Amino acid sequence: MSSLTYTLGDLMAELENGLFVVPEIQRPFVWSGSKIRDLAESIYYRDAIGAIIIWDMPKAFVEDYQDLLRPLAEDLEIKNAKYMIIDGQQRLTSLLLMKRGKLKFPGRRSAKRLHLYFHPFKEEFTLDRRRVKSEQNWIPLTEIINTEDTYSLLESYGLLDKRPARDSINKLKNAFTTYPIVMVKIDLSYSPDQGFLDIFERISRMFVRLNTRGVRVKMPHIVEALLTATTRRQIGDSFKSEFTSILEDLETKGFDIPETVAMRIYMVISTEKIRFKECEKELKQMEGEEIMNKLKIMNESLIEVIRMLKDFGINDIRYLHSKYLVVPITYHVWKRALQPGKMLPTSDRRSILQWLILASFNERYTGKLETDLREDIELLKEGHGFQTLTKKLPIKELNLDSLEGEYETKHLTLLRILYRYNEALDWDLRTIKEGRTPRKIYELSYDDIHIHHIFPDSILRRESRYEDLINEFANITIISKEANKQIWSHYPHNYLAKLKELDPELLERHFIPDEPELWKLENYKEFLEKRKSLILQSAKELLE
């Protein structure tokens, strides 16, 4: 281990040239504006800001793992990478942000802007733009750092004849030029023949030890890095790039599947195991072509699962109480249909639908995730179907107790499925009155829907006895945002009567009791009980 001292001016130049990068397994830039302000103050007053720990990467490492390295800003070239930041990413990125005023980070849609100002008389820094507008003489820090001529800068702000201002501006400019930054270089050897995990696991341990709030590197990032290293070296393709592209494509279909979920699916299709430590050996032995072929299979399997879920009425993964529910379904579709080149039997689809509903009400995969996933995958691997998985659930059928309480995602799952099978229509009164058929609920995108309180909360709050029952599952339905605008604050006995007059099925398919007396505020509790019974009856018919 050795150290060297940079002047901040020289360091800034190297940051601008993209010499510093971080591995993708490290967390992104997260510092708040106040932390960046504090860093600027420390530099101005020449207080210590701590050493930066780096690794001087061999060229061979950069060539082998360039897809696993992340520049500090999107416009910086990875090919210029020389130093991996082991500790200090937040500080170095903040310095670059101070110089530029705006940074676009890789993978983020919008740029991070920094509005940091310096007052040359008060010698203060602020992020408060209201204060900047109300008080004179605030100067953007970015302008001071980048100016080649403080004389011209002072003149442009009318401060040239103000000695205190001249002194503090020159002091600040000098600090951002000559402030000493200590760089500690760690000793980390690398050769192309070296095992991937050895070097990345060591780097990962360093992150955790050097940061008191360090978060352990997530399993998907380790797997992603391992597979990318192999494909880059053997066939010149990037597993990471293709994996990311697949997830982005699925997102356009309404299914924003997290990397953690997708990687579990990849692992189980590739090795039929769910825990990284159990499939690590097999993943290491896979050839580049095989790795990419399994990725193609994962994509094809997920597309089939998405089609099936949309047939069920689930057109967005946000309707699922746990996104991990798609893991065993995707594995089963691959093993039972795609691998042997068959169609998935109708009986399997029915079993999956039943399991999906009951697993949601059992809150499967929200507690012992790995244990539950492993148990279910093992059963499917042995040839059992989703009927067996359903029999293993504590709650094997829905009852009135299942529909009690405030609505949760599992209730939305149930409603979406029921509305798909009974083809419930939207309550868009304007469309109906124009003689047009409103859209079916299952056709509405997630961003178009509104979770509608049948008895509006503004009305229920007037009755203290109902305050705890406002968000009861039996009081919500799914309609479009446009429909909600038309009826959101109306009394139910008024707008429900209009809907019934237009078409009784508008209410029937949303399980609204066909008894106008129950639509009145004084009968709210009776309404809830009756609607729960109607929903339960429909659910039982579907499940049986």
PEFEN-V572784 format. One record per backbone hydrogen bond with DSSP energy under -1.0 kcal/mol. NH is the residue of the N-H (numbers start at 1). CO is the residue of the C=O. Records with the same first field share a line. If there is no record, write none. Layout:
NH = CO, CO
//
This chain:
2 = 185
4 = 183
6 = 181
8 = 179
9 = 177
11 = 7
12 = 8
13 = 9
14 = 10
15 = 11
16 = 12
17 = 13
18 = 15
19 = 14
21 = 83
22 = 70
24 = 68
26 = 23
36 = 32
37 = 33
38 = 34
39 = 35
40 = 36
41 = 37
42 = 38
43 = 39
44 = 40
45 = 41
47 = 42
52 = 182
53 = 87
54 = 184
55 = 84
57 = 55, 82
62 = 58
63 = 59
64 = 60
65 = 61
68 = 65
69 = 66
70 = 22
74 = 104
76 = 73
80 = 77
81 = 78
82 = 19
83 = 19
84 = 55
85 = 21
86 = 53
87 = 53
92 = 88
93 = 89
94 = 90
95 = 91
96 = 92
97 = 93
98 = 94
99 = 95
100 = 96
101 = 97
103 = 112
108 = 105
112 = 103
114 = 101
117 = 126
118 = 139
119 = 124
123 = 119
126 = 117
129 = 127
132 = 128
133 = 129
134 = 130
135 = 131
139 = 118
141 = 116
144 = 140
145 = 141
146 = 142
147 = 143
153 = 149
154 = 150
155 = 151
156 = 152
157 = 153
158 = 155
159 = 154
162 = 159
166 = 162
167 = 163
168 = 164
169 = 165
170 = 166
171 = 167
172 = 168
173 = 169
174 = 170
175 = 171
176 = 172
177 = 174
178 = 174
179 = 175
181 = 6
183 = 4
184 = 52
185 = 2
186 = 54
194 = 191
199 = 195
200 = 196
201 = 197
202 = 198
203 = 199
204 = 200
205 = 201
206 = 202
207 = 203
208 = 204
209 = 205
210 = 206
211 = 207
214 = 211
222 = 218
223 = 219
224 = 220
225 = 221
226 = 222
227 = 223
228 = 224
229 = 225
230 = 226
231 = 227
232 = 228
233 = 229
234 = 230
235 = 231
236 = 231
237 = 231
242 = 238
243 = 239
244 = 240
245 = 241
246 = 242
247 = 243
248 = 244
249 = 245
250 = 246
251 = 247
252 = 248
254 = 251
255 = 250
257 = 255
262 = 258
263 = 259
264 = 260
265 = 261
266 = 262
267 = 263
268 = 264
269 = 265
270 = 266
271 = 267
272 = 268
279 = 275
280 = 276
283 = 279
284 = 280
285 = 281
291 = 287
292 = 288
293 = 289
294 = 290
295 = 291
296 = 292
297 = 293
298 = 294
299 = 295
300 = 296
301 = 297
302 = 298
303 = 299
304 = 300
305 = 301
306 = 302
307 = 303
308 = 304
309 = 305
310 = 306
311 = 307
312 = 308
314 = 309
315 = 313
317 = 254
319 = 316
320 = 317
325 = 322
326 = 323
327 = 324
330 = 326
331 = 327
332 = 328
333 = 329
334 = 330
335 = 331
336 = 332
337 = 333
338 = 333
339 = 334
342 = 337
349 = 345
350 = 346
351 = 347
352 = 348
353 = 349
354 = 350
355 = 351
356 = 352
357 = 353
358 = 354
359 = 355
360 = 356
361 = 357
362 = 358
363 = 360
364 = 359
366 = 363
369 = 367
372 = 368
373 = 369
374 = 370
375 = 371
376 = 372
377 = 373
378 = 374
379 = 375
380 = 376
381 = 377
382 = 378
383 = 380
384 = 379
389 = 385
390 = 386
391 = 387
392 = 388
393 = 390
404 = 401
407 = 471
412 = 408
413 = 409
414 = 410
415 = 411
416 = 412
417 = 413
418 = 414
419 = 415
420 = 416
421 = 417
422 = 418
424 = 419
426 = 439
429 = 427
432 = 428
433 = 429
434 = 430
435 = 432
436 = 431
441 = 424
443 = 440
444 = 441
448 = 445
450 = 479
452 = 450, 477
454 = 475
460 = 456
461 = 457
462 = 459
463 = 460
466 = 463
467 = 464
469 = 466
472 = 469
473 = 405
475 = 472
476 = 473
477 = 452
479 = 450
481 = 448
484 = 480
485 = 481
487 = 483
488 = 484
490 = 487
494 = 491
495 = 491
496 = 492
498 = 494
499 = 495
500 = 496
501 = 497
502 = 498
503 = 499
506 = 503
507 = 504
508 = 504
509 = 505
510 = 507
511 = 508
512 = 507
515 = 513
518 = 515
519 = 516
520 = 517
523 = 520
524 = 521
527 = 523
528 = 524
529 = 525
530 = 526
531 = 527
532 = 528
533 = 529
534 = 530
535 = 531
536 = 532
537 = 533
538 = 534
539 = 535
540 = 536
541 = 537
542 = 538
543 = 539
544 = 540
//
